[in-house]
């Protein structure tokens, strides 16, 4: 998944060097400008996410400059450094977090409260980057709405840098004094080592697990270190700052930043070696410090750029929650609304900079009763209580809503015929009650539906991504003489509640061969990292070997084609994917097993976000959570391959008529929220599809051994 498309960047103000560098304010203005434009109009500036790299380099430069001039000699000095950061950064960030929580309470559907409440906690205590790295890079999280607090991932990395860096610089400086070594050379060596180690790890991690690498402090440390190296070189590095070489260096540095913002895109694995361009460009611009009359540093230091640079931290803080929450206030978040959101961002940013960043900080500095440590404790505790209330309230509501499925089934049956779940679009039910715009009782409730997943997730039945593809778990369910393999990605796994019910009835033993996102056909597919490409490609051959070794009677498979074949886009992948599936299906059938493919289910994500979120917002008008069959029914090269093979031992079945009627597909069917995210069936829906799925498999396979007691 593309993570750069949703993630903002930190712009924290820093201690200025002794000689004021007005060009740095202009550099901040450029960085925050490209970030904001990227978030509002990502296609207009596809590489705007490189602003994070620019700001990290600036932070490393300014903080290291300060620490070299005033190196901490003991823990007290380090504590004073930390408290200065508290006074400069936390008042504004705490204000925005609290304001965003109020906005969530007033505007956002309750289905988002628990996750967003926890993210507010993560933002308050600056571990947001690690939360996102562990929870939001999975394929199954791609439909989750970005929270108003998500932009604190970069501030979290920056605060972690502030926590460690003064200790590191202090240790290096004190060690140099005690050993009578040159202090600047010792610091330069230490910082250079961090730069090299972190860059090397960043390249490795990005190639093997790009999603996690994007957020990791360890893969970003070299960007801070790049700025620190410039600071360590000191004024001697730009002694000839008025010459042509310095002028050219400055323009090359600025050009590298602009080129990155215009030419990079969210599909690139990042940061890794690609981030060298904006990082080294920023470092070069800082190092050049050109004062030539044609220097870009002169342009960066003008009054307009300084204005946006002065307000960059507040602009960064406000623009993201406004962008996330504003669409809840208007019917369509078009150009006029977007421009209004930008205007509101600028007004709030100027007020915050003047009243909070400046005046409130001065109040803390002179106040005897409300010192920085006290503000830190009181502010953090207040936000923790507020954010925790959202988390706990939604958890309590979820518990209260868990037992409504039986009630919803009774309500559905009041029309004199069972119109619950799988029967909701039958001719008889539609004739009696139509397709209702709302139901008296939804099952499960929207807040519960987001967690209404099959047990296979809890049981860790999926092979992962990146270097985790080497783990190939096999889960077994049921006991019997008939051995059945369930093969595919999560769109095969979504059928497990139904298949487990069939297995119990028919005496099957089910073994799962499931892999995250990968379409199991043996062709390389376009992941962000090579390890995932290799792992996915190899999986099909391994599964074929397991099917032959274990002598399965039946292989049931289903797949969503969400990734293109390498060298193709998604649309042009259909033909080569179909050809690859034909070979794979023949290989499975050659082991002596029959093969049944379940055609992929409708995909709400083509027009909607998370389905339970949509229902929570539109319970009075559920048609908003429906879509045209032409948009929702996806391509399915695996099912198409079955049709081409015309082999009686390789069959396909479709359940899509249970979701779609008269060219329209529905996210709520028979009172049941049919999906727990943007594409995967809820457990409640899948369980209620067991009988029709059993009947269709039995009819297609026509095998008395498999369906000895099957009722046609």
VEXSEMAR-42649 format. One line per 2 residues: number of its first residue (from 1); their letters; for each residue y, x, z of C-alpha. Coordinates in steps of 0.05 Angstrom, whole numbers. Layout:
N
NUM = a = Y,X,Z; ...
This chain:
712
1 = xx = 0,0,0; 71,22,-11
3 = xx = 103,36,56; 170,66,32
5 = xx = 191,-3,6; 198,-32,76
7 = xx = 218,26,120; 289,45,140
9 = xx = 319,110,165; 354,139,226
11 = xx = 426,159,224; 440,181,295
13 = xx = 506,215,307; 501,286,334
15 = xx = 542,336,371; 590,368,322
17 = xx = 591,443,311; 650,482,337
19 = xx = 683,481,268; 684,409,246
21 = xx = 646,398,182; 677,337,149
23 = xx = 628,344,92; 572,325,140
25 = xx = 604,258,152; 605,248,77
27 = xx = 532,268,73; 516,217,126
29 = xx = 554,165,85; 513,180,23
31 = xx = 448,177,62; 463,111,97
33 = xx = 490,83,31; 427,97,-9
35 = xx = 384,70,48; 422,5,52
37 = xx = 424,-4,-23; 350,10,-27
39 = xx = 333,-41,26; 376,-96,-4
41 = xx = 359,-80,-78; 298,-35,-79
43 = xx = 290,-37,-155; 361,-13,-165
45 = xx = 351,50,-124; 275,61,-119
47 = xx = 279,127,-82; 331,107,-30
49 = xx = 280,119,25; 295,194,19
51 = xx = 355,180,64; 307,192,122
53 = xx = 297,263,100; 372,275,93
55 = xx = 385,251,163; 329,290,194
57 = xx = 355,354,163; 426,339,188
59 = xx = 399,325,258; 360,390,259
61 = xx = 422,428,236; 472,398,286
63 = xx = 428,398,347; 404,469,336
65 = xx = 475,492,325; 494,462,392
67 = xx = 433,491,428; 444,561,401
69 = xx = 516,561,425; 497,531,493
71 = xx = 423,546,504; 391,509,563
73 = xx = 371,558,617; 334,511,664
75 = xx = 309,440,671; 376,416,695
77 = xx = 409,439,630; 355,403,591
79 = xx = 365,340,631; 440,343,618
81 = xx = 426,349,543; 380,288,546
83 = xx = 432,247,583; 485,264,531
85 = xx = 438,235,479; 429,173,522
87 = xx = 504,162,526; 514,172,451
89 = xx = 455,134,423; 426,82,470
91 = xx = 484,34,483; 488,15,409
93 = xx = 413,13,398; 402,-29,461
95 = xx = 455,-78,437; 422,-86,370
97 = xx = 352,-95,400; 378,-149,447
99 = xx = 416,-184,391; 355,-182,346
101 = xx = 312,-213,401; 361,-270,405
103 = xx = 357,-278,330; 281,-279,332
105 = xx = 282,-333,385; 331,-376,346
107 = xx = 305,-365,275; 235,-336,268
109 = xx = 170,-377,269; 130,-371,332
111 = xx = 73,-338,294; 116,-274,292
113 = xx = 136,-272,365; 78,-233,393
115 = xx = 79,-176,343; 155,-174,340
117 = xx = 160,-175,416; 115,-115,421
119 = xx = 154,-80,366; 218,-92,407
121 = xx = 184,-56,465; 164,0,418
123 = xx = 236,6,394; 263,6,465
125 = xx = 218,63,487; 219,100,421
127 = xx = 146,99,402; 155,53,342
129 = xx = 134,105,292; 66,114,326
131 = xx = 57,39,332; 68,30,258
133 = xx = 24,90,242; -35,59,279
135 = xx = -26,-15,262; 14,-26,198
137 = xx = -15,21,147; -81,-16,139
139 = xx = -92,-57,76; -102,-119,119
141 = xx = -32,-112,148; 3,-111,81
143 = xx = 23,-184,86; 54,-177,155
145 = xx = 128,-192,154; 171,-130,170
147 = xx = 202,-139,239; 276,-132,256
149 = xx = 256,-72,298; 216,-35,245
151 = xx = 273,12,228; 267,44,296
153 = xx = 208,84,271; 255,139,246
155 = xx = 298,137,308; 234,144,349
157 = xx = 217,207,311; 287,232,322
159 = xx = 286,218,397; 219,253,402
161 = xx = 252,312,368; 309,310,419
163 = xx = 259,309,476; 222,372,454
165 = xx = 273,413,416; 319,435,474
167 = xx = 258,459,513; 233,498,452
169 = xx = 300,530,437; 312,545,510
171 = xx = 243,579,517; 255,620,455
173 = xx = 324,642,477; 304,659,548
175 = xx = 243,696,524; 285,737,476
177 = xx = 333,756,532; 277,777,579
179 = xx = 242,817,526; 308,846,501
181 = xx = 295,821,430; 347,795,382
183 = xx = 356,722,402; 374,696,333
185 = xx = 313,730,301; 267,702,355
187 = xx = 293,632,344; 290,640,269
189 = xx = 217,663,274; 198,605,320
191 = xx = 232,552,278; 204,582,214
193 = xx = 134,578,243; 144,505,260
195 = xx = 171,492,190; 111,525,157
197 = xx = 58,492,202; 88,423,198
199 = xx = 99,427,122; 27,449,112
201 = xx = 1,392,156; 47,343,120
203 = xx = 18,362,53; -53,356,79
205 = xx = -42,290,116; -5,258,59
207 = xx = -62,274,12; -114,245,60
209 = xx = -79,189,97; -11,176,66
211 = xx = 4,114,106; -3,147,174
213 = xx = 30,211,149; 93,172,131
215 = xx = 107,155,204; 79,216,240
217 = xx = 126,260,279; 82,320,262
219 = xx = 89,309,187; 165,303,194
221 = xx = 179,360,242; 189,409,185
223 = xx = 248,368,160; 284,377,226
225 = xx = 263,450,224; 295,458,155
227 = xx = 362,440,184; 349,484,245
229 = xx = 336,543,199; 404,534,167
231 = xx = 436,530,237; 399,592,259
233 = xx = 424,632,200; 494,618,225
235 = xx = 562,631,194; 538,696,162
237 = xx = 497,654,114; 560,625,83
239 = xx = 608,684,88; 623,677,14
241 = xx = 631,602,17; 689,602,-33
243 = xx = 652,638,-90; 617,610,-151
245 = xx = 547,620,-122; 565,577,-62
247 = xx = 597,525,-108; 535,521,-152
249 = xx = 489,518,-92; 528,459,-64
251 = xx = 524,420,-129; 450,435,-137
253 = xx = 437,410,-66; 475,345,-78
255 = xx = 441,336,-145; 373,343,-113
257 = xx = 389,286,-65; 416,241,-119
259 = xx = 358,256,-166; 308,240,-111
261 = xx = 342,173,-96; 342,153,-169
263 = xx = 274,179,-192; 227,174,-133
265 = xx = 192,108,-120; 151,75,-66
267 = xx = 84,89,-101; 91,164,-89
269 = xx = 51,193,-32; 104,213,18
271 = xx = 128,258,52; 83,316,32
273 = xx = 108,368,-18; 149,315,-55
275 = xx = 197,312,4; 215,385,-8
277 = xx = 266,364,-61; 313,322,-17
279 = xx = 300,365,44; 316,431,11
281 = xx = 373,398,-27; 405,376,39
283 = xx = 392,444,71; 423,479,11
285 = xx = 485,435,14; 493,450,88
287 = xx = 480,524,78; 530,531,20
289 = xx = 588,501,59; 629,513,-3
291 = xx = 705,510,4; 718,519,-71
293 = xx = 767,469,-99; 713,440,-144
295 = xx = 662,437,-89; 626,371,-72
297 = xx = 639,388,1; 712,371,-12
299 = xx = 692,304,-41; 645,290,18
301 = xx = 702,303,67; 751,251,40
303 = xx = 775,193,83; 731,139,53
305 = xx = 667,180,61; 688,198,132
307 = xx = 697,124,148; 626,108,127
309 = xx = 600,171,159; 633,153,226
311 = xx = 601,84,223; 534,106,193
313 = xx = 495,100,258; 519,29,271
315 = xx = 510,10,197; 439,34,200
317 = xx = 425,-3,265; 453,-70,242
319 = xx = 435,-75,168; 360,-80,178
321 = xx = 355,-138,229; 409,-175,190
323 = xx = 369,-165,126; 305,-190,159
325 = xx = 334,-250,196; 386,-274,146
327 = xx = 335,-306,99; 315,-354,155
329 = xx = 386,-383,154; 393,-399,80
331 = xx = 351,-436,29; 354,-378,-19
333 = xx = 372,-307,-2; 407,-293,-68
335 = xx = 463,-247,-87; 518,-286,-51
337 = xx = 477,-287,14; 460,-213,6
339 = xx = 533,-195,-2; 550,-237,59
341 = xx = 496,-200,99; 527,-134,77
343 = xx = 596,-157,98; 570,-179,166
345 = xx = 535,-112,173; 600,-75,161
347 = xx = 641,-118,210; 590,-112,266
349 = xx = 583,-37,253; 658,-23,259
351 = xx = 662,-64,323; 600,-30,351
353 = xx = 627,40,334; 694,27,367
355 = xx = 674,-15,427; 605,12,443
357 = xx = 595,81,413; 664,104,435
359 = xx = 693,61,491; 629,43,528
361 = xx = 605,115,524; 671,138,556
363 = xx = 661,85,609; 593,113,626
365 = xx = 621,184,628; 674,166,680
367 = xx = 637,113,719; 609,135,786
369 = xx = 565,73,794; 540,65,723
371 = xx = 518,134,703; 475,151,643
373 = xx = 410,152,682; 425,85,714
375 = xx = 444,55,646; 378,82,618
377 = xx = 337,50,673; 375,-17,674
379 = xx = 380,-23,599; 307,-6,586
381 = xx = 283,-53,641; 325,-110,614
383 = xx = 300,-103,544; 228,-94,568
385 = xx = 232,-160,605; 263,-196,545
387 = xx = 214,-167,495; 155,-177,542
389 = xx = 174,-250,550; 166,-261,475
391 = xx = 98,-226,476; 72,-264,536
393 = xx = 100,-332,515; 66,-328,447
395 = xx = 2,-306,480; 3,-366,527
397 = xx = 17,-414,470; -41,-383,431
399 = xx = -89,-396,489; -66,-468,494
401 = xx = -77,-478,419; -147,-450,413
403 = xx = -185,-514,427; -153,-561,377
405 = xx = -203,-554,320; -249,-609,346
407 = xx = -189,-655,356; -165,-642,285
409 = xx = -234,-658,258; -233,-725,294
411 = xx = -164,-741,266; -187,-724,196
413 = xx = -247,-771,202; -203,-831,221
415 = xx = -196,-849,147; -270,-869,148
417 = xx = -296,-808,111; -301,-735,131
419 = xx = -240,-703,98; -240,-641,143
421 = xx = -234,-571,113; -280,-563,52
423 = xx = -280,-638,38; -204,-644,39
425 = xx = -195,-643,-37; -255,-687,-55
427 = xx = -244,-747,-99; -260,-795,-42
429 = xx = -212,-763,7; -155,-756,-43
431 = xx = -165,-830,-63; -161,-852,10
433 = xx = -105,-808,37; -78,-767,-21
435 = xx = -59,-695,-7; -15,-702,54
437 = xx = 50,-665,62; 34,-656,135
439 = xx = -26,-666,181; -26,-697,250
441 = xx = -65,-637,275; -73,-570,242
443 = xx = -135,-529,255; -128,-476,278
445 = xx = -55,-479,300; -12,-430,260
447 = xx = -5,-381,317; -81,-380,326
449 = xx = -95,-378,251; -67,-307,246
451 = xx = -124,-283,290; -177,-330,260
453 = xx = -216,-272,229; -291,-262,219
455 = xx = -328,-222,272; -340,-165,223
457 = xx = -271,-138,240; -286,-137,314
459 = xx = -354,-106,298; -322,-50,256
461 = xx = -364,-64,194; -316,-34,143
463 = xx = -313,35,114; -241,58,121
465 = xx = -190,94,77; -172,167,67
467 = xx = -219,215,102; -249,155,139
469 = xx = -287,137,76; -340,186,99
471 = xx = -358,134,152; -402,82,121
473 = xx = -422,31,175; -476,-21,162
475 = xx = -476,-83,205; -538,-127,211
477 = xx = -540,-201,228; -599,-249,235
479 = xx = -674,-239,232; -723,-260,179
481 = xx = -768,-239,123; -715,-246,69
483 = xx = -670,-185,65; -599,-196,38
485 = xx = -545,-144,26; -472,-166,26
487 = xx = -431,-118,-16; -357,-112,-32
489 = xx = -289,-106,-1; -255,-152,48
491 = xx = -262,-210,-1; -337,-204,8
493 = xx = -328,-197,83; -288,-262,86
495 = xx = -353,-300,68; -392,-274,128
497 = xx = -381,-335,173; -411,-379,118
499 = xx = -466,-329,101; -486,-320,174
501 = xx = -494,-396,179; -537,-397,116
503 = xx = -578,-337,141; -593,-372,206
505 = xx = -616,-434,169; -657,-398,116
507 = xx = -686,-341,157; -647,-284,124
509 = xx = -631,-216,152; -560,-197,129
511 = xx = -537,-124,121; -465,-111,104
513 = xx = -439,-57,56; -365,-68,62
515 = xx = -307,-22,45; -233,-33,56
517 = xx = -196,-52,-8; -242,-15,-56
519 = xx = -274,-55,-113; -346,-29,-111
521 = xx = -358,-9,-183; -358,67,-186
523 = xx = -292,76,-224; -235,115,-193
525 = xx = -179,69,-168; -106,85,-157
527 = xx = -97,100,-82; -40,140,-51
529 = xx = -86,197,-32; -142,233,-68
531 = xx = -190,226,-9; -188,150,-17
533 = xx = -198,155,-92; -260,198,-83
535 = xx = -288,157,-25; -281,92,-64
537 = xx = -311,121,-127; -373,148,-91
539 = xx = -386,85,-51; -418,45,-108
541 = xx = -471,98,-121; -487,103,-47
543 = xx = -494,28,-41; -542,25,-101
545 = xx = -585,78,-67; -586,38,-2
547 = xx = -605,-26,-39; -663,9,-73
549 = xx = -685,44,-9; -685,-20,33
551 = xx = -718,-65,-19; -670,-124,-14
553 = xx = -688,-192,-41; -617,-212,-55
555 = xx = -549,-178,-63; -488,-222,-52
557 = xx = -422,-192,-74; -349,-211,-80
559 = xx = -288,-170,-94; -213,-172,-101
561 = xx = -185,-125,-154; -122,-103,-118
563 = xx = -118,-32,-145; -113,-9,-218
565 = xx = -163,38,-249; -135,109,-251
567 = xx = -95,116,-315; -82,41,-322
569 = xx = -37,-12,-292; -70,-71,-258
571 = xx = -69,-116,-319; -98,-65,-366
573 = xx = -152,-48,-314; -187,-114,-326
575 = xx = -229,-91,-386; -252,-23,-358
577 = xx = -266,-55,-290; -309,-109,-323
579 = xx = -348,-56,-360; -359,-16,-296
581 = xx = -382,-78,-259; -432,-93,-314
583 = xx = -465,-26,-303; -463,-33,-227
585 = xx = -493,-103,-228; -549,-80,-274
587 = xx = -563,-22,-227; -570,-70,-168
589 = xx = -614,-118,-207; -658,-59,-230
591 = xx = -678,-48,-157; -716,-114,-159
593 = xx = -663,-155,-124; -629,-217,-149
595 = xx = -553,-213,-151; -503,-268,-136
597 = xx = -428,-258,-145; -379,-305,-110
599 = xx = -317,-311,-153; -254,-288,-117
601 = xx = -215,-341,-80; -143,-362,-95
603 = xx = -91,-311,-74; -30,-342,-38
605 = xx = 1,-273,-34; 21,-278,-107
607 = xx = 78,-325,-88; 79,-328,-12
609 = xx = 76,-280,47; 31,-292,106
611 = xx = 2,-362,101; 4,-380,176
613 = xx = 77,-358,178; 91,-404,119
615 = xx = 56,-462,154; 94,-450,219
617 = xx = 160,-454,181; 140,-515,139
619 = xx = 95,-560,180; 133,-620,156
621 = xx = 127,-600,83; 62,-563,71
623 = xx = 72,-565,-5; 116,-504,7
625 = xx = 52,-468,24; 18,-486,-41
627 = xx = 22,-455,-110; 4,-463,-183
629 = xx = -68,-446,-199; -43,-403,-256
631 = xx = -8,-358,-205; -57,-362,-147
633 = xx = -125,-354,-182; -132,-279,-193
635 = xx = -169,-240,-246; -240,-225,-227
637 = xx = -274,-173,-271; -337,-174,-229
639 = xx = -348,-249,-240; -330,-240,-313
641 = xx = -382,-185,-319; -435,-234,-296
643 = xx = -417,-281,-353; -423,-225,-403
645 = xx = -490,-200,-379; -525,-269,-386
647 = xx = -581,-245,-341; -617,-301,-302
649 = xx = -624,-253,-243; -549,-240,-240
651 = xx = -510,-303,-227; -441,-324,-203
653 = xx = -414,-384,-164; -344,-408,-153
655 = xx = -316,-445,-93; -245,-449,-120
657 = xx = -248,-525,-129; -248,-529,-53
659 = xx = -177,-499,-54; -148,-523,-119
661 = xx = -140,-591,-153; -103,-611,-215
663 = xx = -75,-541,-228; -49,-533,-157
665 = xx = -79,-491,-101; -67,-506,-28
667 = xx = -60,-462,33; -77,-520,80
669 = xx = -140,-558,60; -166,-617,98
671 = xx = -123,-601,158; -147,-529,161
673 = xx = -103,-468,151; -148,-436,98
675 = xx = -124,-364,105; -109,-320,164
677 = xx = -62,-276,123; -40,-276,50
679 = xx = -109,-273,18; -167,-275,66
681 = xx = -203,-339,87; -196,-360,159
683 = xx = -261,-362,198; -253,-437,208
685 = xx = -248,-449,133; -305,-402,116
687 = xx = -351,-434,167; -338,-502,138
689 = xx = -355,-477,68; -426,-457,89
691 = xx = -461,-520,64; -429,-523,-5
693 = xx = -438,-448,-14; -511,-454,6
695 = xx = -522,-510,-45; -488,-473,-102
697 = xx = -525,-407,-89; -591,-444,-86
699 = xx = -577,-480,-152; -554,-417,-188
701 = xx = -610,-371,-163; -667,-423,-169
703 = xx = -712,-382,-123; -759,-419,-76
705 = xx = -772,-356,-36; -698,-350,-18
707 = xx = -685,-424,-8; -753,-451,13
709 = xx = -722,-507,53; -658,-513,13
711 = xx = -633,-583,5; -603,-589,-65
